[in-house]
Amino acid sequence: MATGAVAATALVRGVVAVGAFGEGPLPVALRRGAGLLLVARAVFGGETALALLGLPKSGKRFVELDNRWYRPFCAVLGVALLVASRHRSKEVVAPTSVMTPADTTESGSRA
C-alpha cells in the first residue's frame, strides 16, 4: 500500500513538474510546494519522513541508501523544481497590445 501511495504521488508530482497544468499561479505554487517538500525530505532525512507517515523505523540498509542516494536525489530534484517554478512564473506576461479588426487588411495580416 505504501508503495502505491509513493508511486501515485510521484506520478502527480511529475505531471505538475513538467507543467501539464499550465503556468498559472496554482500550478506554479504546486511546483514550489513539491520542491520545498523534496528539499525538506533531503534536509531531515528518511527517518523523519517515516515518522510523519506513521511507518515503522527503518533498517540499516534503508539508512545507508537514504544517506548515499535518496537524500541527495531529493535535494537535486527539489532545487530543480524551485528553480523551474521561479523561471516559469516570470515567463507569464500579459499581452501589451490587442489586434482589432481595424488593424488588419483583407488578407488578415497587420496593416
N, C-alpha and C positions, 0 to 999 in steps of 0.2 A: 504494500500500500504506500509506504513512504517513497519507494522508487517511482511509482506512478505520479505522486504529487510533485516530486522533483522534476520529472520529465515534462509534465503539463506546465509547470511554472517556467521551465527553460524554453518551452515552445512559445508561450505567451511573451516572455521577455525577448526572444529572438524576433518575433513579429513586430513588437514595439520598437526594438533597437534598429531594425532596418528601415523604419519609417513607413510601414504599411498603413498606418492610420493618419498619415499626413504630417504637416508641420505646424499644426495649431498649438495653442497653449497647453491643452490637455496631453497630447502625445509627447510634447517636449518635457512636460512635468513628469510624465511616466518614465521617460528615458532617464531623467535626472534622478528620480527616486530609485530606479533599478541600479543606476551607477552608485548611488550612495549606499544602497544595501550591499552591493558587492564589495565596496571599499570597507564597509563596516565588517563584513564577513572576513575579509583579509586581515583587518586590524585585530579583531577579537578572537578569531580562530574558530575551529570546528567544535570545540568543547562548549563554547558559549552558544553556538548555533544549535547544537543538540539539546542543550538545557532549555533554550527558548521554545524549541519544538516539542519538548516533553519526552524526548527519546532517552534511552539509557546511555550511560557513559560509554565512550569509545574504547577500543582496544589499542594495543601498542602499534599495530600496523596502520590503523587509521591516523594516529598521531604522526607517525613518520611520513605518510603520504600527504597529510594536511600541511605539515611544515615544509615539505620539499616541493610539492606541486600545487595543491588546491589553493593555499593562501596567496602565493604569487600570481596564479592564474586569475583568481578573483580580483586581485589588485589591478592587474593589467586590463581586464575587461571593464572593471568599474571606472577606471580613469578614462578609458577609451569612450565609454558611454557619456561620461561627463563632458569630455572634450567635444564629442559629436553633437551633443544637445546644445552646447554653447554655440558652436559654429552654425548649426542649422537654425537656431532661433533668430540669429541675425540675418539670415537669408530671406526671411519672410518680410517683404516690403510691400506697402500699399502702392497701387498704380499712381503715377504722377499726372497722367493725362488720360482722358477718355475720348475715343474717336466717336464723333457723331456722324449721322448720315450726310450732313452738310460738308464734312471734311473729306468725303470720298468722291471719286469720279464714277462714271458708269461702269467701269471695269472692276470697281470695288477697291482700287488702290487709293492711297492718300493723294490729295490734290497738291 
